[in-house]
Amino acid sequence: MVTRSKLKRAEIEEVFARFAKASPEPLGELDFTTTFTLLVAVVLSAQTTDQAVNLATKQLFAVADTPEKMVALGEEKLMDYTKPLGFFRSKARNVLTLSQALIERHGGNVPPSREALEALPGVGRKTANVVLNVAFGEEAMAVDTHIFRVSNRTGLAPGKNPLEVEEKLMKRVPPPYRVDAHHWLILHGRYVCVARLPKCWQCAVARWCDYEPKTPPPAVRT
C-alpha cells in the first residue's frame, strides 16, 4: 500500500479517460426501480454481495416497494426476505425503522441531502454517498473495500481510512469524471484490481499504476 501518490494530474486524466472510453455509462450492480428501493438495497448490501441482495430484493420489492408497504409488512415477515443475507435481523430492523422515519419526516420520500440521509437508521456516509450519486446525480464517492483498495494500490488517492480516501478522490478526480468515478472504481476493483491477485495483465490503466511488481499473466507465472 502506497502512502503518497506519484501520479500526476495528466496521468489521472488519462486513467479516467480510459475508464470512460471502455464504459461510457457505468452502472452499479444492485437492482432497484425507485430511489427508495435503491436505498433499501444499499442498506441490505453491507457485508453482502450484490448478487445475494438482488435475489432477496427481487421477492421483497414485489410486495413492498414503498415505505408504507414496508412498514405494513412488519418485522417478522421482512426477516423472511432478509434471512439469506448476513446480519439479516438488524438489517430488517433498520429497513423497517428507516421506512417509518421516511414517512414521519419526509412524507415517504427519500431526502436529497446528506444530513437527512445519514439521520436515517442504518444509513452511514457510504450509503448516503451511493444514494446521492446514483439517485440524485451528485458528485460523491462511496468508498467501499474495492475503492479503498484501488485508490491505495494504484496511488490514485492513498489514505488510511475511507474518509481520507474519499476526500482525496474528490480533489484528484477530474471534474468531468466525478459523477461516474464511483462506479468505474468499484467495478475495476471487483473484476480487475482484485484483492488477492490483481489482474494487471488485463488492466487498461496498468501503465499509470504505482503498484509493483505487476502481476504477470497466468501462463508466465511459475
Buried (B, 14 or more C-beta within 10 A) or exposed (E): EBEEBEBEEEBBBBBBBBBBEEBEEBEBBBBBEEBBBBBBBBBBBBEBEBEBBBBBBEEBBEEBBBBBBBBEBEBEEBBBBBEEBBBBEEBBBBBBBBBBBBBEEBEBEBBBEBEBBEBBBBBBBBBBBBBBBBBBEBBBBBBBEBBBBBBBBBBBBBBEEBEBBBBBBBEBBBEEBBBBBBBBBBBBBBEBBBEEEBBBBEBEBBEBBBBEEEBEEEEEEE
